[in-house]
C-alpha cells in the first residue's frame, strides 16, 4: 500500500530524467500513471518497466507543444480510469544561445513546449478535473525563470511565463477544487547537463577545480534563497510567501519613495502599507526580528 494508491496521474515528458523518476516513484507509491514522451520506443520502455515492477501505467507518445497531445493524454486517463487526479507538466527542451545569436525558431521552440504546453495541460486537465470535482495541477519550473540564466533567454522567458500562468490558474480554478502548484527541482539530467559542463569549463579556464554539484547550487545564492517558503526576510528586505513569491511593498524614508508607494497602492497611505507589512512580518518571529532590529531608520518605524 502506498500513499498514492488509486491516484490517476498524467506526467508529460516522463521518458527521461526527472519525468521518468516521477513516473516510476509515483507508480511505486500506488498511482496509476500516464507516461508521455516524443519517442514511442522510450514511452514503451518506461511503461514496461513500471508494469514489471508491479505498477499500473499506460503510454502515449507525442509533443505537448501540440494541443491534441494534451487532449489525448487527459482523455486516455479519463477513459481508462474514470477521471484524472493530477497532471504534472514536466516536459521541456533547451536551445541555449545568447539573445543576440538566438533565432526566432529557437525561441519559439522552447516557448511552445514549456509555456504553450503548460496552457494546454491546464486547459484540458482543468476541464476534466472540474467535471470530476477537483484535482491538482503541478508545473515544473526553474531558477532560470526566477533569476535569469546566461544564454537561456528563451528558457527563462518560458519558465517565468509559466509562473504567471499558474498564478492565474490558481485564481480561476480554486473555486472548482483544483489546486495549482509549482515545483522547482535542482537535478543533473540530460537537459541540465550542459549547465554543469559549462561551469566545469569556466572553472578550468580560470585554473580552478571543477565545482561539485552541491557547490554549484550554493554558489548561486539568489537561486536557492528564492526557494525558501513561508514569510521570511532576506537581505533585500523583501517578504516572500510560498512558491508564488508574494511581495509586499515596503515604505522607505523620503518623499519620493513615499509617493511611489502610495501610487502603487491607490487609496492607501504609507502608514497603512507599513502596518500591513509589519502585520505580516509578526507572523514569523525570526523574520520580524531580522527586519525590525536590523537598524531600520526610526522614521520608518512609526505605527501610523
Secondary structure by P-SEA (a helix, b strand, c coil): ccccccbbbbbccccccaaaaaaaaaaaaccbbbbbcccaaaaaaaaaaaaaacccccccccccccaaaaaaaaaaaaaacccccccccccccccccccccccaaaaaaaaaacaaaaaaaaaaaaaaaaaaccbbbbbbbcccccccccccaaaaaaaaaaaaaaaaaaaccccccbbbbbbbbbcccccaaaaaaaaaaaaaaaccccccaaaaaaacaaaaaaacccccccccccccccccbbbbbbbbccaaaaaaaaaacccccaaaaaaaaaaaaaccaaaaaacccccccccccccc
